[in-house]
Amino acid sequence: MTLTAPRLQLLTVAQAAALLNVSDRTIRRWIEAKKVPYLKLPSGGYRIPQASLLASLSGTYDLAAESAAFDERFADVTEEQVRAAMAAGE
């Protein structure tokens, strides 16, 4: 059984906006103000590390911990199992 190693989850601006239920423009303003971590691509686009984005949030709700618990819960799921589940849902 092959397990996939966890890898850095990089989000597009649109994906980060959808995750946080804000507009793309809001994410871009946060990038410009350096309020969220980001990587700038040679093409001029941005990628936002998901874990860092969640960790940069402030407030009383620990979304980063919930995300980490979710990742831990499904850490032993293999690519084969995911493909089989997706194929069964088609």
GITA-V837462 format. One line per field, one symbol per residue. ss: DSSP state (@ for helix, = for strand, . for the rest). psi: psi as a letter, one per 20 degrees, with the letter a starting at -180 (. if undefined). burial: 1 if it has 24 or more other C-alpha atoms within 12 Angstrom, else 0. A space follows every 50 residues. Layout:
ss = ???
psi = ???
burial = ???
This chain:
ss = .........==.@@@@@@@@...@@@@@@@@@......==.....====@ @@@@@@......@@@@@@@@@@@.....@@@@@@@@@@@.
psi = ppqqqqqpopqrgggggggilrrghgghghghjkiqqrppqhiirqpopg ghghhiqqaipmhghggghggghjhjprhghggghghhi.
burial = 00000000001110011000000000110110000111000000011111 1111000000000000000000000000000000000000
